[in-house]
Amino acid sequence: MKKTLYSLSLFFCLFGLIGLTCFGNTSYTIQIAASRNPTDIPWFCKKYHIETEIREIKGKTWYQYVVGEFESEREALNYINQHLQSNGLPGPYPIPLPDSLSAKSVRAKETFTQTAVKKMDVVKATASDSTLAKKAIPDNAMALQGKENPTQETQDRFAKYNPWVELIGWKNLRKVEIFVIDGAEPYLPRSVMPFYIKMVDRAIRFPVILFFLMLIILFMINAVIIMIVLELSNTLKNRIERFDQLYGNMYERALTGYIFQEYDLETAVQRIKNIHRTRNRKIFVSVLFNFQKNLSGDLDQKILDIFFRLGLHEDAIKKTKSKSFYLQIIGLSELTNLYPSGAFPIVEGHINDKNNELRAQAQTSYVRLNQVEPFRFLKSLTKPFTQWTQLTSFYIFKLHKLPAPSFVEYLKSDLYNVQNFSLRMIIYFQQKENADEIVKLLNANREQTRFLAIKAINELGIHEAKTQLKEAFTTETYMNRLEIIKALKHIGDTDDFEFLEYIIRQNNVTLKIEACRSMYFMNSLGMEYLLRLNLEKELNIQPYIAHIYDPRN
């Protein structure tokens, strides 16, 4: 990123330096007339009281007449306003002075001969003739009489910029044009200036071009800002990483020396530098977490001792009282792992917190802290027990090898997600006691709860629920009907053959396959019954039997 910024800066500096050293400043002259035929210069000078030297520039098809040489366009415009327009000369216009100017000078004479007036064919100069031919004098010299107002002429020249003229006025528009051209004059090569002036003219005449130019400039500025922000953020990130690594290694050495009795607690505290800083305390707590996960017994107690000695437990308690739920979560996590005895009362107070993240942290911390009844909080739970919290709680439960409680008692909860979690745990731990509570959930309002209850009946082999399953078959959802058929494979008997035959005679392919499977693997009588049904050609169940008999399925 740095190399890119340096390259861009160097490119622009070199470009400006080359423009300044190689091309220098642009000089200007004033075009007062242009025609296809030579003009009687003495008559022209007499007509408009021009005392300065007039130069004739002969092109391929045009004759251009210019006066003066000026260092800037503004200086040329001032000369026009002071000396030319006051004499009634229409449309004088500043143009860049050519590099090679072949002109002849003629002094204005006092005598004026009317017969010397020649008719001039005047048309607008084209780019093929010369980029300098920007204004042409009228067709007839008689039309050059000073009856017209020079201000009106300037206004007419800006008529092509009508939208801008109506918005800010032609005088202000002219000032803007002069400012834009003069501002670029010292920095652009002389050969580029005609193209730049033309570009400015087009941009003002067609606002959409100006809009796109501004959009391009804005994009370039935005790109530069983004590059700067990325560079600064990357630099800051690297500094923070080096800072964390430096102090992390320092704190690990201090803790290692204390844990393995190389020095006492006070010496370890002295080696823990800058612990009063918030950032350092955060680094040190993360180091304590890492040590605490990998140590146990007396070594684990040493971690708690140094946690208390540095007063970090007070910081954690303050965090749990913060208005920021994020800080409260960090505080609960620190207390749960490093101050269990003081954390439990605080954790209980957030079991039903309205904030989902804080409530999830409190519920998982409760499982970690209450090793006797890790899921007792489910009895008093009034807020949802989310699936992610269920997974985290079960992971902590397995990680710390906590005793499994009887989950049947939590089936009475009014929260469906507590009922679903309890059913999953009953299936996992094969808790068949109080099967009546499981059967009652076949009438639950939620489809998922009924599905888990059917699955629990299937996995635990609760035969007394078979009749209720068959009665609920026609009113159940598709997934639950499929699970009922699967359950009959384990808890069914000969009395269920007719029920399964009824399903086989239906048109649903998946249900027919599972019904054939349940009947085939129920017992030997079921296999014989299925083979007799296979004799009925209209049923055409031979493909289904082949499917379930295939070991790949």
Steps between C-alpha positions, in 0.01 A plus 500: 500500500781741582673428172178574312453837672863595447480405132189710443650800679825470306312469170299818554807693620707394198214577263463852640877554500533391137212728405663796671855446380437385147213721394526812710222758522241568228486842337181647359407736220167652396330405178305795359405367157522203262412468132578296191640807318761751616363799689597866456673540835539883487127539436422256781723692743341831404151357529543375856769739622758226552841649579682174579682276254279255306647166393376298207517119532462326167360149515404262222170671423463762774657833590497572872567841652626527855632771729724497806676234700394425859620268773153379598149489365379727779747770393374467142138533613581811697659654188186417297272667753716811532613565138309298241138469606488868588589573133202296379702200374264201508607162636875524578610176667821385674679198347827321583799640313638246247854366546607617156330826411559621143332837489565833337451821693339803361481830682169679501508798270323826549354501149203290417391419148139398458575327171750271674224319675481144376218264545591205725344160502465412864415163633586321824851354496519124507749279687660392174597861423620596844401451861549872544221611264227533760321817395436652164410859411174566311465442123503871409721766644201733507350270760785586735358837587498559874127492542491179700560480873817298582335367817216366291755330275653322800158393616421364155824300504384332822152430364610142420536445875135589554432268801798639692424860398149470640636346818794726593508774235744545212743717697544239772525231238777693329686532831472125553634431150795735551576349840497144363722584202745724690524248781619227264724726292820471710475122520402386150728491194438765239409237241229363731337836579282520183361156573445596865316820403282300263429247774397778741272646235333162440468433872321831558286470188386145581437460877495121473868505403577719802302257715707204381823694548399582856404135551841386378676749729283390791584137426872577496475690830300213649759247381782702657306530828433126505866423437602733781243351739609146412863589553428664835275215616759241395773689684283529811408130482866399476590719797221350709606148407861570592386659826283199590772253409766686700298525820343157451843336496607707803193394702536135398860496629395661827213252554714201404764599756237538772311179420815288497627670819797681353392801708218596735173686434634848579796457265262385226284808555804724466588333169154572362563849360242771418210291631317823591429565132171371362662345195762321710239365741308359205815330369580359843148360548522324163830345612332387823219340298752309293683373809177417682376278214816290512555477877312333785526437873751709696636661185151621412472653848817703438332659201210605724742637762677733260162602353392615846837651589484738204139594577375378164192344661384850598536613138292203387226580751494862381458379144192298596342824627577693182223633275671335204380141457830422325700593813255304714560190288879541538460545875286186533751301296794615715318428827379160380850382417710681760266574793232225503382552858433869447352455153203275581270760665566745216437234233165405656384859469544495122337164419187675366667818376325674211823518298545177303882497504528580871234244586681234295827570684327479838331168414822337377688637803235345727570156350871550570455623858226268633667161476229321700193613305639670190158543333294600800447847351266344241230478768491877552571599140248744353703617200582288191774239526653544154641212297848650500490527878382140517801386296744707708352378829520138388862550388597645842306219669699235310833685527493514879343150533211619716236254633191463281177604674158351429369711214145366527421759767575781252238372254236686699649837404277744312784579256497275195879532450558371855271205421687430175840519671382265776370250244835504319684443828258218595576329169875557540517367858227234440293617799187286477362577845169686517416409140147634552636856487654427160174353366309810611710711262342316204223758544735800506417799284831516312588252228868483604408408858268221382770377261756475783243325721436241226874457453545453878228233502678328210850521653390400851256230388191630681245237381205646691502801267442290184122535495517877542753524216273315257203716599698818436638380164232645273508845664878532526736681262695314236829484698321382813310229309829377363645486854193306624556235233867475602397460866276202418808311378619483863181504704255338257370141486258289297210725598654778293522310169161627379598858586820470300317326213263797484802730452654269238182520295522879490679698227775674699827333400708600804235389747459170311874432516513565877188290559655209308823546694323500840295191412801316353729560800233483773513118524489188285121513482520849361741382228257220400207743501686736270590219259131400477413858414764487230292232324237759420609633165300820528705606805831463316712519819784283371722809432439621857593163648816491287585852619472422874674164458800665330775540769601834347171646625 
